Amino acid sequence: MSELLTAKGLVAHYRKLDGSWVRAVDGVSLSLREGEVLGVAGESGCGKSTLASVLSLTAREPLSVRSGSLSIDGRVLDLTDIASISADLRGTLVSLLPQGAMNSLNPTQRIGDFAFDVLGSHLAEITKEEALDRMRSRLDQLGLPPRVLTAYPHQLSGGMKQRVVAVISTLLNPRVLIADEPTSALDVSSQRALLALLERLLREGIIGSIVFVTHELPVLRNIAQRVLVMYAGQLAEVGPTDHLIFEPSHPYTKALMNATVVIESANRRERIPDFEGSPPDLAAPPPGCRFAPRCPRAHAQCREETPPEVTTEVGHLAACWWVADQMRAKDTVAK
């Protein structure tokens, strides 16, 4: 399976009012295969949405990309000068499905007119009726009635708006869809409808691959083949979804999984383990491993030196001194 998206060493900063910088994405590398869904998980403030902005080519001041490389479908893009990247690539090569549906739709336009504007800006030959037919078909796939086309945003519920935004984000059949918390405003049935639509668009080759950002880990088990866990702007661990959920390697991933509420009846009375502390201030992150102040396995080296990225026995990539020590110990025993 070929790689559709490759990012290496992405570094993105926010400029503060005093002129200083906050490094929200710090050296993140990832790859995305054709037809794959890569989940991105982590606590609030870990850099997930910032990474989504960078990958979707929508980063704007005060956010700027300082270094790193990005290649999508064979195109090498200069992220340090996003303004120079053709606007035609947004929506076709890569598209963003944002979390904030309330702010994504023009309140003065009917949904159908907005959809036609999106399609017409890239497909000069498309007629309004053809645009409405494409929109109508995908609304139907999400269980939304045709009357949505003639509605204004304020006439729709929050969940309906989010589903409409999902449809509009995929109208141009992007090679890569960056979905930033797309299910957070939806009820369970609406979540299922949205996930089913995305899976169908992938299966039929209408979109190439998806980066699915969420803090809802059970959702990733339903749609993602691999999961990348971020902490304090950096990669903590990445691996196959089920392995990462049931056999996490990084102490942060383990804490994150333990803090996930499981609603099965057999577990309802179980106490959720404590997950103390909060992510560090990225304006002045701690030296060494950024999770060390919260990590029960941290030792002196963790607090002083940046951890290496090591490959585990189950095929995970984890940035952790403790994992590296475990791997070295197993290699020594094997010899």
RODO-2510 file (C-alpha; in nm, 4 decimals, decimal comma):
residues 335
     n   res          X          Y          Z
     1     m     0,0000     0,0000     0,0000
     2     s     0,1590     0,3289    -0,1114
     3     e     0,2017     0,6295     0,1166
     4     l    -0,0350     0,9117     0,0227
     5     l     0,0873     1,1622     0,2815
     6     t     0,4290     1,1924     0,4446
     7     a     0,5231     1,4554     0,7028
     8     k     0,8686     1,4838     0,8574
     9     g     0,9839     1,6944     1,1504
    10     l     0,6889     1,9348     1,1562
    11     v     0,7433     2,2327     1,3867
    12     a     0,4645     2,4904     1,4226
    13     h     0,4554     2,7926     1,6557
    14     y     0,1936     3,0357     1,7805
    15     r     0,3099     3,3951     1,8177
    16     k     0,2071     3,5513     2,1499
    17     l     0,1167     3,9176     2,1942
    18     d     0,4547     3,9861     2,3528
    19     g     0,6323     3,8513     2,0433
    20     s     0,7425     3,5221     2,2003
    21     w     0,6539     3,1826     2,0543
    22     v     0,4665     2,8754     2,1771
    23     r     0,5789     2,5562     2,0047
    24     a     0,2476     2,3710     1,9645
    25     v     0,3762     2,1043     1,7249
    26     d     0,7345     2,0033     1,7893
    27     g     0,9097     1,7630     1,5521
    28     v     0,6133     1,5438     1,4588
    29     s     0,6571     1,2947     1,1735
    30     l     0,3864     1,0695     1,0329
    31     s     0,2772     0,8807     0,7245
    32     l    -0,0621     0,7964     0,5780
    33     r    -0,1268     0,5130     0,3363
    34     e    -0,3726     0,5050     0,0490
    35     g    -0,7146     0,4018     0,1820
    36     e    -0,6076     0,4293     0,5472
    37     v    -0,7617     0,6110     0,8424
    38     l    -0,4976     0,7379     1,0856
    39     g    -0,6370     0,8418     1,4224
    40     v    -0,4720     1,1224     1,6225
    41     a    -0,5473     1,1199     1,9949
    42     g    -0,4439     1,3001     2,3105
    43     e    -0,5636     1,5372     2,5809
    44     s    -0,6885     1,8880     2,5101
    45     g    -0,3942     2,1160     2,4415
    46     c    -0,1651     1,8391     2,3149
    47     g    -0,1429     1,9858     1,9626
    48     k    -0,3964     1,7715     1,7739
    49     s    -0,5936     2,0567     1,6165
    50     t    -0,2766     2,2517     1,5415
    51     l    -0,1423     1,9486     1,3560
    52     a    -0,4738     1,9303     1,1668
    53     s    -0,4357     2,2954     1,0613
    54     v    -0,0845     2,2315     0,9341
    55     l    -0,1724     1,9156     0,7415
    56     s    -0,4828     2,0752     0,5877
    57     l    -0,2829     2,3805     0,4678
    58     t    -0,5082     2,6142     0,6677
    59     a    -0,2501     2,7433     0,9185
    60     r    -0,2727     3,1215     0,9512
    61     e    -0,1214     3,3823     1,1828
    62     p    -0,0643     3,3708     1,4726
    63     l     0,0170     3,0083     1,3784
    64     s     0,3087     2,9523     1,1443
    65     v     0,5090     2,6495     1,0337
    66     r     0,8762     2,6967     1,1184
    67     s     1,0234     2,3814     0,9663
    68     g     0,9516     2,0325     0,8403
    69     s     0,8353     1,8811     0,5127
    70     l     0,5007     1,7631     0,3791
    71     s     0,4276     1,5569     0,0706
    72     i     0,0716     1,4721    -0,0391
    73     d     0,0048     1,2473    -0,3372
    74     g     0,3521     1,3140    -0,4755
    75     r     0,3373     1,6937    -0,4285
    76     v     0,6036     1,8443    -0,2045
    77     l     0,4564     2,1493    -0,0298
    78     d     0,6426     2,4417     0,1275
    79     l     0,4642     2,4818     0,4596
    80     t     0,6848     2,7704     0,5689
    81     d     0,5154     2,9788     0,2965
    82     i     0,1574     2,8502     0,3014
    83     a     0,0329     3,1654     0,1268
    84     s     0,2240     3,0560    -0,1845
    85     i     0,0401     2,7221    -0,2023
    86     s    -0,2364     2,7305    -0,4623
    87     a    -0,5836     2,7687    -0,3130
    88     d    -0,7038     2,5118    -0,5664
    89     l    -0,5282     2,2401    -0,3659
    90     r    -0,7500     2,3051    -0,0619
    91     g    -1,0583     2,0945    -0,1107
    92     t    -0,9124     1,8765    -0,3844
    93     l    -0,5675     1,7584    -0,2724
    94     v    -0,6495     1,8029     0,0962
    95     s    -0,9656     1,9144     0,2736
    96     l    -1,0457     2,0054     0,6332
    97     l    -1,3561     1,8798     0,8113
    98     p    -1,3566     2,1224     1,1071
    99     q    -1,5010     2,0804     1,4524
   100     g    -1,6670     2,4215     1,4684
   101     a    -1,9692     2,3712     1,2435
   102     m    -2,1322     2,6814     1,3893
   103     n    -1,8536     2,8966     1,2444
   104     s    -1,8039     2,7089     0,9170
   105     l    -2,1257     2,8030     0,7373
   106     n    -2,2181     3,1471     0,6060
   107     p    -2,5229     3,2548     0,8101
   108     t    -2,6554     3,4642     0,5194
   109     q    -2,6497     3,1819     0,2615
   110     r    -2,8741     2,8847     0,2072
   111     i    -2,6920     2,5514     0,2307
   112     g    -2,7421     2,4730    -0,1386
   113     d    -2,6009     2,8086    -0,2495
   114     f    -2,2998     2,7648    -0,0227
   115     a    -2,2346     2,4175    -0,1653
   116     f    -2,2547     2,5532    -0,5207
   117     d    -2,0036     2,8269    -0,4345
   118     v    -1,7608     2,5650    -0,3004
   119     l    -1,7905     2,3440    -0,6069
   120     g    -1,7988     2,6331    -0,8539
   121     s    -1,4772     2,7829    -0,7167
   122     h    -1,2909     2,4702    -0,8315
   123     l    -1,5079     2,3324    -1,1137
   124     a    -1,5889     2,6190    -1,3481
   125     e    -1,7959     2,3977    -1,5766
   126     i    -2,0323     2,2610    -1,3099
   127     t    -2,3927     2,3806    -1,3189
   128     k    -2,5913     2,4675    -1,0098
   129     e    -2,8246     2,1735    -1,0666
   130     e    -2,5288     1,9333    -1,0894
   131     a    -2,3866     2,0785    -0,7693
   132     l    -2,7193     2,0431    -0,5894
   133     d    -2,7563     1,6845    -0,7149
   134     r    -2,4162     1,5920    -0,5717
   135     m    -2,5002     1,7642    -0,2433
   136     r    -2,8460     1,6055    -0,2291
   137     s    -2,7032     1,2549    -0,2798
   138     r    -2,4579     1,2904     0,0072
   139     l    -2,7138     1,4472     0,2375
   140     d    -2,9262     1,1404     0,1782
   141     q    -2,6330     0,9157     0,2769
   142     l    -2,6199     1,0983     0,6108
   143     g    -2,9935     1,0710     0,6653
   144     l    -3,0603     1,4405     0,6061
   145     p    -3,3740     1,5504     0,4127
   146     p    -3,3554     1,7445     0,0815
   147     r    -3,5102     2,0504     0,2522
   148     v    -3,1684     2,1134     0,4077
   149     l    -3,0575     2,2534     0,0710
   150     t    -3,2950     2,5485     0,1006
   151     a    -3,2359     2,6066     0,4728
   152     y    -3,0215     2,8713     0,6366
   153     p    -2,7702     2,7530     0,9023
   154     h    -2,9773     2,8956     1,1906
   155     q    -3,2661     2,6685     1,0852
   156     l    -3,0588     2,3545     1,1519
   157     s    -2,9637     2,1889     1,4780
   158     g    -2,6003     2,1718     1,5839
   159     g    -2,5770     1,8053     1,4869
   160     m    -2,7316     1,8700     1,1454
   161     k    -2,4865     2,1545     1,0826
   162     q    -2,1921     1,9292     1,1628
   163     r    -2,3168     1,6663     0,9179
   164     v    -2,3734     1,9322     0,6496
   165     v    -2,0163     2,0557     0,6978
   166     a    -1,8955     1,6954     0,6620
   167     v    -2,0737     1,6695     0,3273
   168     i    -1,9380     2,0028     0,1995
   169     s    -1,5828     1,9115     0,3090
   170     t    -1,5882     1,6037     0,0848
   171     l    -1,7756     1,7455    -0,2181
   172     l    -1,4524     1,7914    -0,4139
   173     n    -1,3414     1,4312    -0,3480
   174     p    -1,0139     1,5218    -0,1704
   175     r    -0,7176     1,2879    -0,1803
   176     v    -0,6713     1,3419     0,1944
   177     l    -0,9415     1,4478     0,4409
   178     i    -0,8296     1,5990     0,7721
   179     a    -1,1212     1,5466     1,0133
   180     d    -1,0768     1,7563     1,3307
   181     e    -1,3054     1,6295     1,6103
   182     p    -1,5900     1,5713     1,3604
   183     t    -1,8066     1,3645     1,5969
   184     s    -1,7818     1,5770     1,9118
   185     a    -2,1117     1,7617     1,8528
   186     l    -2,3093     1,4577     1,7396
   187     d    -2,5375     1,2134     1,9158
   188     v    -2,4636     0,8402     1,8812
   189     s    -2,6854     0,7815     1,5765
   190     s    -2,5422     1,0855     1,3975
   191     q    -2,1888     0,9685     1,4777
   192     r    -2,2623     0,6310     1,3221
   193     a    -2,4081     0,7942     1,0101
   194     l    -2,1024     1,0176     0,9693
   195     l    -1,8552     0,7322     1,0192
   196     a    -2,0518     0,5198     0,7724
   197     l    -2,0364     0,8000     0,5132
   198     l    -1,6605     0,8419     0,5552
   199     e    -1,6044     0,4662     0,5285
   200     r    -1,8185     0,4519     0,2140
   201     l    -1,6330     0,7429     0,0524
   202     l    -1,3052     0,5647     0,1266
   203     r    -1,4282     0,2283     0,0042
   204     e    -1,5528     0,3775    -0,3231
   205     g    -1,2294     0,5726    -0,3773
   206     i    -1,4042     0,9114    -0,3620
   207     i    -1,1540     1,0232    -0,0996
   208     g    -0,8079     0,8718    -0,0673
   209     s    -0,7289     0,8646     0,3058
   210     i    -0,8298     1,0268     0,6343
   211     v    -0,6503     1,1766     0,9331
   212     f    -0,9122     1,1540     1,2082
   213     v    -0,8432     1,3773     1,5105
   214     t    -1,0413     1,3088     1,8274
   215     h    -1,0254     1,2718     2,2044
   216     e    -1,2953     1,0024     2,1836
   217     l    -1,0813     0,6888     2,1750
   218     p    -1,3721     0,4423     2,1274
   219     v    -1,4539     0,6235     1,8005
   220     l    -1,1046     0,5501     1,6686
   221     r    -1,1497     0,1796     1,7322
   222     n    -1,4494     0,1906     1,4986
   223     i    -1,2771     0,3650     1,2081
   224     a    -0,8957     0,3912     1,2339
   225     q    -0,6388     0,1315     1,1312
   226     r    -0,3589     0,3077     1,3223
   227     v    -0,3504     0,5650     1,6025
   228     l    -0,0929     0,8347     1,6725
   229     v    -0,0899     0,9603     2,0316
   230     m     0,0370     1,3142     2,0929
   231     y     0,1517     1,4711     2,4171
   232     a     0,2619     1,8328     2,4641
   233     g     0,3101     1,8850     2,0912
   234     q     0,5172     1,5720     2,0344
   235     l     0,4608     1,2146     1,9235
   236     a     0,4297     0,9777     2,2188
   237     e     0,3311     0,6575     2,0405
   238     v     0,1905     0,5293     1,7126
   239     g     0,0750     0,1801     1,6235
   240     p    -0,2081    -0,0436     1,4996
   241     t    -0,5352     0,0589     1,6663
   242     d    -0,6269    -0,2562     1,8589
   243     h    -0,2676    -0,3175     1,9675
   244     l    -0,2320     0,0393     2,0881
   245     i    -0,5616     0,0301     2,2796
   246     f    -0,5069    -0,3099     2,4435
   247     e    -0,1246    -0,3242     2,4522
   248     p    -0,0036     0,0363     2,4850
   249     s     0,3706     0,0801     2,5309
   250     h     0,4141     0,4439     2,6372
   251     p     0,3143     0,5234     2,9994
   252     y     0,1111     0,8215     2,8721
   253     t    -0,0850     0,6038     2,6304
   254     k    -0,1547     0,3588     2,9137
   255     a    -0,2797     0,6413     3,1368
   256     l    -0,4939     0,7761     2,8547
   257     m    -0,6510     0,4360     2,7924
   258     n    -0,7108     0,3759     3,1637
   259     a    -0,8866     0,7116     3,1907
   260     t    -1,1319     0,6210     2,9128
   261     v    -1,4821     0,5522     3,0423
   262     v    -1,6032     0,2033     2,9486
   263     i    -1,9816     0,1705     2,9598
   264     e    -2,0131    -0,2093     2,9398
   265     s    -2,2163    -0,3339     3,2373
   266     a    -1,9305    -0,5445     3,3757
   267     n    -1,7166    -0,2333     3,4199
   268     r    -1,9672     0,0255     3,5371
   269     r    -1,8712    -0,0035     3,9034
   270     e    -1,4982     0,0081     3,8427
   271     r    -1,3223     0,3219     3,9557
   272     i    -1,1399     0,5094     3,6811
   273     p    -0,7681     0,5225     3,7774
   274     d    -0,6276     0,8591     3,8764
   275     f    -0,4558     1,0516     3,5996
   276     e    -0,3026     1,3387     3,7923
   277     g    -0,1635     1,6642     3,6643
   278     s    -0,2024     1,8360     3,3293
   279     p     0,0068     1,8891     3,0156
   280     p     0,2932     2,1403     3,0522
   281     d     0,2958     2,5006     2,9379
   282     l     0,4323     2,4825     2,5828
   283     a     0,5788     2,8312     2,6170
   284     a     0,8261     2,6779     2,8633
   285     p     0,8101     2,2959     2,8439
   286     p     1,0197     2,0879     3,0829
   287     p     1,3518     1,9438     2,9641
   288     g     1,3783     1,5792     2,8707
   289     c     1,0532     1,3872     2,8330
   290     r     0,7590     1,6247     2,8641
   291     f     0,5484     1,3563     3,0322
   292     a     0,8115     1,2931     3,3014
   293     p     0,6506     1,5203     3,5664
   294     r     0,3355     1,3037     3,5531
   295     c     0,4941     0,9660     3,4754
   296     p     0,5131     0,6942     3,7441
   297     r     0,8077     0,5329     3,5609
   298     a     1,0191     0,8462     3,5179
   299     h     1,3824     0,8452     3,6335
   300     a     1,6634     1,0993     3,6192
   301     q     1,7411     1,0488     3,2497
   302     c     1,3754     1,1108     3,1611
   303     r     1,3909     1,4544     3,3215
   304     e     1,7140     1,5538     3,1488
   305     e     1,7295     1,4036     2,7990
   306     t     1,4833     1,3905     2,5100
   307     p     1,3662     1,0299     2,4751
   308     p     1,4500     0,8299     2,1621
   309     e     1,1845     0,6871     1,9300
   310     v     1,2037     0,3080     1,9536
   311     t     1,0114     0,0296     1,7795
   312     t     0,8499    -0,2182     2,0188
   313     e     0,7852    -0,5907     1,9816
   314     v     0,4255    -0,5261     1,8730
   315     g     0,5313    -0,2779     1,6039
   316     h     0,4627     0,0458     1,7909
   317     l     0,6837     0,3514     1,7638
   318     a     0,7192     0,5000     2,1128
   319     a     0,9226     0,7997     2,2318
   320     c     1,0127     0,6857     2,5833
   321     w     1,3246     0,6088     2,7860
   322     w     1,1431     0,3414     2,9865
   323     v     1,0327     0,1613     2,6683
   324     a     1,3887     0,1893     2,5323
   325     d     1,5232     0,0340     2,8546
   326     q     1,2707    -0,2503     2,8288
   327     m     1,3719    -0,3219     2,4690
   328     r     1,7427    -0,3215     2,5580
   329     a     1,6810    -0,5587     2,8481
   330     k     1,4934    -0,8020     2,6234
   331     d     1,7686    -0,7876     2,3623
   332     t     2,0267    -0,8659     2,6300
   333     v     1,8287    -1,1679     2,7541
   334     a     1,7803    -1,2932     2,3974
   335     k     2,1552    -1,2872     2,3413
***
